[in-house]
Amino acid sequence: MTWVSDDPELAQRERHEWVPATRAGRDALAEIGTAPRAGVATVLVGPRGVGKTTAAKDLVLRVLSDLAVDPRAILWVPVEPGPEQPERDPLEPADLDNALRRPTRVGAPACDGPRLVVLDEASVSEDWIDVVAGGAPNAQLLVTASIAGAVVEDLPARYPGQMSVRYLRPSTLAELLVARPGSDPEAARKAFIQHGGYPRALAEHRDLGRVSHEFVELLEEGLFKDIGVFALHPVQLDEVITAMCTTAGRFIEPAPLAAALGMSTAEVAYLLERMADAGIIDPRRGLVDPLLHQLPALHDPAARPPTEQHVAAFTF
């Protein structure tokens, strides 16, 4: 497990850390102690870019800091391929099943006592809910997932043990004002419209004066995967966001959005359902964070950025 100590995501946090988000991640996983406890599970849910994987890796470091914990008892399972394996497909349900019930089949060393098994970004694997619902004998389980909804909320009732679901979300302006006592509310409001409440965006904007193109690309790539309708219709994420911004009034109206995208209302209904489950829209108000309104212009400098008034109308 030496990879954790020099992990690029943890290194990125060291460079640009938003401390309240680090604290929120630790609070969300506080019930996981150092020694693994069999039969106990936690699902950490939140939209892409909110810091779930970083929080999970931070937890692994904390667990490994206990010299009584055997490092062989920690099994990290990257369900989604990372930058170092861009051509790899997401793990199949059978792979997840082996990790939970036959860990040596996925390369885990034999060890005595319970394991801590981490399924990172499990929601990219089809039928992951059913696999997790089967339990993890002799293991404590931590699952991170970018897709929420009723199936996740119902999972603890199906789990053969003790399971809790915890959530991470982008910060609101009110939370940022609390985190920065004495800051000018109007200046904070203007900045929030530009960078939103994602931890990395907050820290980069504070340290660099801008949100990095690298984070924008990572966020868009993840959202593209999570929404999962683009294989059915050749439309780009930026097009969806732009169409949503130009057609939505006080509420999101499927019919104008469908016309703007050249999709059927049924396709748009499914699109909106997926976006809600991915934590990036409120069906009543639209995009949940100001940065999402800014994505098309951040991705393509030639695109017209949204007005401050537009973002504010959907944010406050």
ZICOR-V70730 format. One record per backbone hydrogen bond with DSSP energy under -0.5 kcal/mol. NH is the residue of the N-H (numbers start at 1). CO is the residue of the C=O. E is the energy in kcal/mol with one decimal. If there is no record, write none. Layout:
NH & CO & E
NH & CO & E
This chain:
4 & 1 & -1.4
5 & 2 & -0.6
6 & 2 & -0.7
6 & 3 & -0.6
7 & 4 & -1.5
11 & 7 & -2.3
12 & 8 & -2.4
13 & 9 & -2.0
14 & 10 & -1.9
15 & 11 & -1.7
16 & 12 & -2.5
19 & 17 & -0.8
21 & 18 & -1.2
22 & 18 & -1.6
23 & 19 & -2.6
24 & 20 & -2.2
25 & 21 & -2.4
26 & 22 & -2.1
27 & 23 & -2.6
28 & 24 & -2.3
29 & 25 & -1.2
30 & 27 & -1.2
32 & 29 & -1.8
33 & 31 & -0.8
38 & 36 & -0.5
39 & 136 & -0.6
39 & 139 & -1.7
40 & 37 & -1.3
41 & 162 & -2.9
42 & 141 & -2.3
43 & 164 & -2.5
44 & 42 & -0.5
44 & 143 & -3.6
45 & 43 & -0.7
45 & 166 & -3.1
46 & 145 & -1.6
50 & 47 & -1.5
55 & 51 & -2.2
56 & 52 & -2.3
57 & 53 & -2.5
58 & 54 & -2.4
59 & 55 & -1.9
60 & 56 & -2.1
61 & 57 & -2.1
62 & 58 & -1.8
63 & 59 & -2.7
64 & 60 & -2.7
65 & 61 & -1.0
66 & 63 & -1.5
67 & 65 & -0.8
69 & 66 & -2.2
71 & 69 & -0.5
73 & 70 & -2.6
74 & 71 & -1.6
75 & 73 & -0.6
75 & 116 & -2.8
76 & 74 & -0.5
77 & 75 & -0.6
77 & 118 & -3.2
78 & 76 & -0.6
79 & 77 & -1.4
79 & 120 & -1.4
80 & 120 & -0.8
85 & 82 & -1.9
86 & 83 & -0.7
88 & 85 & -1.5
91 & 79 & -2.3
95 & 92 & -0.8
96 & 92 & -1.8
97 & 93 & -2.6
98 & 94 & -2.1
99 & 95 & -2.2
100 & 96 & -2.0
101 & 97 & -2.4
102 & 98 & -2.6
105 & 102 & -2.2
106 & 103 & -1.4
107 & 104 & -1.3
108 & 103 & -1.9
115 & 138 & -1.6
116 & 73 & -2.8
117 & 115 & -0.6
117 & 140 & -3.0
118 & 75 & -3.0
118 & 116 & -0.5
119 & 117 & -0.6
119 & 142 & -2.7
120 & 77 & -2.4
120 & 118 & -0.8
122 & 119 & -0.7
122 & 144 & -2.4
124 & 121 & -1.4
125 & 122 & -2.2
128 & 125 & -1.4
131 & 127 & -1.6
132 & 128 & -2.7
133 & 129 & -2.4
134 & 130 & -0.7
134 & 131 & -1.0
135 & 132 & -2.1
139 & 136 & -1.4
140 & 115 & -3.3
141 & 40 & -2.4
142 & 117 & -2.6
143 & 42 & -2.7
144 & 119 & -2.4
145 & 44 & -2.3
148 & 146 & -0.5
148 & 277 & -2.9
152 & 149 & -0.7
153 & 149 & -1.9
154 & 150 & -2.3
155 & 152 & -0.9
156 & 152 & -0.5
157 & 154 & -0.7
158 & 154 & -0.7
158 & 155 & -1.4
159 & 155 & -1.4
161 & 159 & -2.2
162 & 39 & -2.5
163 & 161 & -0.6
164 & 41 & -1.7
166 & 43 & -3.1
168 & 45 & -2.5
171 & 197 & -2.4
176 & 172 & -2.0
177 & 173 & -2.3
178 & 174 & -1.8
179 & 175 & -2.1
180 & 176 & -1.2
181 & 178 & -0.5
183 & 180 & -2.0
185 & 183 & -0.5
188 & 184 & -2.6
189 & 185 & -2.2
190 & 186 & -2.2
191 & 187 & -2.2
192 & 188 & -2.4
193 & 189 & -1.8
194 & 190 & -0.8
194 & 191 & -0.7
195 & 191 & -2.4
196 & 192 & -2.6
198 & 195 & -0.5
200 & 49 & -0.5
202 & 198 & -2.7
203 & 199 & -2.4
204 & 200 & -2.8
205 & 201 & -2.5
206 & 202 & -2.1
207 & 203 & -2.5
208 & 204 & -3.8
209 & 204 & -0.8
209 & 205 & -1.1
210 & 204 & -0.8
216 & 212 & -1.9
217 & 213 & -2.5
218 & 214 & -2.3
219 & 215 & -2.7
220 & 216 & -2.6
221 & 217 & -2.7
222 & 218 & -2.1
223 & 219 & -2.4
224 & 220 & -2.5
225 & 221 & -1.7
226 & 222 & -2.3
227 & 223 & -2.6
228 & 224 & -1.3
232 & 229 & -1.4
233 & 229 & -1.0
235 & 233 & -2.4
240 & 236 & -1.9
241 & 237 & -2.5
242 & 238 & -2.6
243 & 239 & -2.7
244 & 240 & -2.6
245 & 241 & -2.5
246 & 242 & -1.9
247 & 243 & -1.7
248 & 244 & -1.9
249 & 251 & -1.7
252 & 283 & -0.7
253 & 251 & -0.5
254 & 252 & -0.6
257 & 253 & -1.6
258 & 254 & -2.8
259 & 255 & -2.2
260 & 256 & -2.2
261 & 257 & -1.8
262 & 258 & -1.2
263 & 258 & -2.1
268 & 264 & -2.2
269 & 265 & -2.4
270 & 266 & -1.9
271 & 267 & -2.4
272 & 268 & -2.9
273 & 269 & -1.9
274 & 270 & -2.5
275 & 271 & -2.3
276 & 272 & -2.1
277 & 273 & -2.3
278 & 274 & -2.0
279 & 276 & -1.5
280 & 275 & -2.2
281 & 275 & -0.9
282 & 286 & -3.0
283 & 281 & -0.6
285 & 282 & -1.1
286 & 282 & -3.6
288 & 280 & -1.9
292 & 289 & -1.3
293 & 289 & -0.8
293 & 290 & -0.7
294 & 290 & -1.2
295 & 291 & -0.9
295 & 292 & -0.5
298 & 294 & -2.4
299 & 295 & -2.8
300 & 296 & -2.3
303 & 300 & -2.4
311 & 307 & -2.1
312 & 308 & -2.5
313 & 309 & -2.0
314 & 310 & -1.0
314 & 311 & -0.7
315 & 311 & -0.7
315 & 312 & -0.7
316 & 312 & -2.5
